[in-house]
Amino acid sequence: MPTITINGKKCEFTPGQMILQVANANAVEIPQYCYHDGLSIVASCRICLGEAFAPDAKTGQLAPYMGGKLFPTCQTPAMDGMVVYTDSPKSVANQKAVMEYLLINHPLDCPVCDQSGECFLQDYSYMYGRGVSRFEEQKVKQPKKDVGPHVFLYSDRCIMCTRCVRFTREVTGTSELTVTGRGNREEIDVFPGVPLDNELSANVIDLCPVGALLDKDFLFAQRVWFLKEAAGVDPLTASGDNISIHHNEGKIYRVKPRTNLSVNKWWITDEVRYGWKFVHSENRLRSPMRRQYGTLVEADYNRAYDGIIEGVRSRTNQGKRLAVVVSPMLTCEEAYQLARVAKALDSSAILAVGPVPVHGQDKVYPTGAKETDKNAFKICAEKAPNARGVRRVLGGFGPVLEWNDVLARLGKGTGSSDVGSVILTGNYPSEWLTRDAREALSGKFVTLIDTLASDAMDAADIVLPGASFAEKAGTFENWKHQLQAFEQAIPVIEMAKSEGQIATDLLAVLAGKPVQDHNVASLELETTRGQVAASVQVATPRAELFNPANCRAEMARSNPALAIFATGVSVPASNAVREPDMEVVTL
């Protein structure tokens, strides 16, 4: 392969790659503002300028490239044998000059800026800027603008990299943003009467390298250095978009995209970005309940588990079958454990997938693009993250019914049914059980495992509080049939359990190993200096701890139809250790 030397490091490259792309791929630091892998190259910020020596066509000797002029590394193709310097005196002088120009009118408001701590302007000012300012005139003040339902624009912080403008033109094709004015009066703005309101609009917040475009939902909510990240997968749709959940002290503060070129590239929808609020809803179920004299009352887990087993067995002894409905909002590992519970309670149990919501039709951006286009981004109308994964897992145990088929088996419209008991799982972010479904469940012994209080509880004899997507780890299968694992971000709220843990507990009770009533089980969050330590203390009995990774190994080992869970699951890469920019000296 051809090679190029950048700042003393020899790097291989593919013909057609730009010098900056080669440097990024080989961890060679070159400052950059306007460049982004997912956008066109405009070379407008000029901070990546370098100088180079290239082999002479006649003599083969190295000669100054372009006569020794500085050139944009982001827009210059790499050449075999070229030697590039962005740390030479000429390049360093340019970097200092660019930083000085950018900071001339930039406000000194880092202490109150939401971008502080993850700002390219801060980082590059320290690494490439001057230690003092020579500017003595009055700074130009630009207005703050409300450009859309999710985005604020602080124009006086903008460095005119135009990433946001290119995004709305090239990725969404909606072109709401434009550049107006000239010189130091140049501004980003929306076209009159056309707000930034497409379904991917908030991605411009992630694209902005400074604190110009800010998230209304995250504004002044938390300092970013207190936040910890967990690798997640879209929990609301079938897209499987990779996300990072940013949390602190057991609370989610924001969700951002995680790069995966085979799934969502660099973007996520606003639906996924802001769809996590139900995790901290006041409507969360927090305690087991059982029906007593027609009313649901609080109960402990041991009594609830015994009630489930007794209720199911009383119906099976009457010749009635058990139906277990696994929600497409649950993970593959939880589906496996629930299927095991079903077969342990009733060897002829009916396994089914819960309702799969579909809203509208699939959409593809940019507007007018085809789903197969290289840069196309698909928004799924199917609002369930794991319908395919649940079907795959349950199929390893036998026939799998769809929701409408289950309702027919429950006697909807006929009143006759061979089903006597139902274990029903929800975990949807809103109301999901229809009146017809509740009527079909009438007369059955119903166990409901759900996260939010809803009308579904009216049909239940026993209710168990489940865990939301952020409170568990597991695997989802998206519309492309890609199996992707994700991590737990925050602890499960008090007195609730993940569906996998509930199923594990039931299996322990059925095996004659009653779950123990632990005095206090404590889950501590990782803390950093300057942060108040946080923990969630629960006094809930449980069997052995449910571990999704171990469960995947068991699935592949015990059932040949599920062998893919040993080799075909994409696991998120571990976070790289971050080194501080400044040297820390112990006094």
PEPE-V464050 format. One record per backbone hydrogen bond with DSSP energy under -1.0 kcal/mol. NH is the residue of the N-H (numbers start at 1). CO is the residue of the C=O. If there is no record, write none. Layout:
BEGIN
{{NH & CO} {NH & CO}}
END
This chain:
BEGIN
{{4 & 11} {5 & 82} {6 & 9} {7 & 84} {9 & 6} {11 & 4} {13 & 2} {17 & 14} {19 & 76} {20 & 73} {22 & 18} {23 & 19} {24 & 20} {25 & 21} {26 & 22} {27 & 24} {28 & 23} {39 & 36} {50 & 71} {51 & 85} {53 & 83} {54 & 63} {56 & 61} {60 & 56} {63 & 54} {65 & 52} {67 & 64} {68 & 65} {69 & 66} {71 & 50} {75 & 72} {78 & 17} {81 & 3} {82 & 79} {83 & 53} {84 & 5} {85 & 51} {92 & 88} {93 & 89} {94 & 90} {95 & 91} {96 & 92} {97 & 93} {98 & 94} {99 & 95} {100 & 96} {101 & 97} {102 & 98} {103 & 99} {109 & 107} {112 & 109} {116 & 113} {118 & 115} {120 & 209} {123 & 119} {124 & 120} {125 & 121} {126 & 122} {127 & 123} {128 & 124} {145 & 153} {147 & 151} {148 & 151} {152 & 214} {153 & 145} {154 & 212} {155 & 143} {155 & 153} {157 & 154} {158 & 155} {166 & 162} {167 & 163} {168 & 164} {169 & 165} {170 & 166} {171 & 167} {172 & 167} {175 & 168} {178 & 189} {180 & 187} {185 & 182} {186 & 183} {187 & 180} {189 & 178} {191 & 176} {194 & 191} {196 & 147} {197 & 195} {201 & 198} {203 & 200} {204 & 201} {205 & 202} {207 & 203} {208 & 204} {214 & 152} {216 & 150} {221 & 218} {226 & 223} {227 & 224} {228 & 247} {230 & 245} {232 & 243} {234 & 241} {238 & 382} {243 & 232} {244 & 256} {245 & 230} {246 & 254} {247 & 228} {248 & 251} {251 & 248} {253 & 246} {254 & 246} {256 & 244} {258 & 242} {260 & 265} {263 & 260} {265 & 260} {267 & 264} {270 & 199} {273 & 269} {274 & 270} {279 & 276} {280 & 277} {281 & 278} {284 & 281} {285 & 451} {289 & 463} {290 & 297} {291 & 461} {292 & 295} {295 & 292} {297 & 290} {299 & 288} {304 & 300} {305 & 301} {306 & 302} {307 & 303} {308 & 304} {309 & 305} {310 & 306} {311 & 307} {312 & 308} {313 & 309} {314 & 310} {315 & 311} {316 & 312} {317 & 313} {319 & 316} {320 & 315} {321 & 418} {323 & 421} {324 & 350} {325 & 423} {326 & 352} {330 & 327} {332 & 475} {335 & 331} {336 & 332} {337 & 333} {338 & 334} {339 & 335} {340 & 336} {341 & 337} {342 & 338} {343 & 339} {344 & 340} {345 & 341} {346 & 342} {349 & 346} {350 & 322} {352 & 324} {353 & 401} {354 & 326} {359 & 381} {363 & 379} {365 & 377} {367 & 172} {369 & 366} {373 & 370} {376 & 373} {377 & 365} {379 & 363} {383 & 357} {386 & 328} {390 & 386} {391 & 387} {392 & 388} {393 & 389} {394 & 390} {395 & 391} {396 & 393} {397 & 394} {401 & 351} {406 & 402} {407 & 403} {408 & 404} {409 & 405} {410 & 406} {411 & 408} {412 & 407} {414 & 411} {415 & 411} {420 & 321} {421 & 321} {422 & 445} {423 & 323} {424 & 447} {425 & 325} {426 & 449} {438 & 434} {439 & 435} {440 & 436} {441 & 437} {444 & 441} {445 & 420} {447 & 422} {448 & 462} {449 & 424} {450 & 464} {453 & 283} {457 & 454} {458 & 455} {459 & 456} {460 & 457} {461 & 446} {462 & 446} {463 & 289} {464 & 448} {466 & 450} {471 & 468} {474 & 486} {476 & 484} {478 & 482} {479 & 238} {481 & 478} {484 & 476} {485 & 570} {486 & 474} {487 & 231} {489 & 470} {490 & 470} {496 & 493} {497 & 465} {502 & 498} {503 & 499} {504 & 500} {505 & 501} {506 & 502} {507 & 503} {508 & 504} {509 & 505} {510 & 506} {511 & 507} {512 & 509} {513 & 508} {518 & 516} {521 & 538} {523 & 536} {525 & 534} {531 & 528} {536 & 523} {538 & 521} {542 & 516} {551 & 547} {552 & 548} {553 & 549} {554 & 550} {555 & 551} {556 & 552} {557 & 553} {558 & 554} {559 & 555} {562 & 559} {563 & 560} {565 & 562} {566 & 563} {568 & 564} {570 & 483}}
END
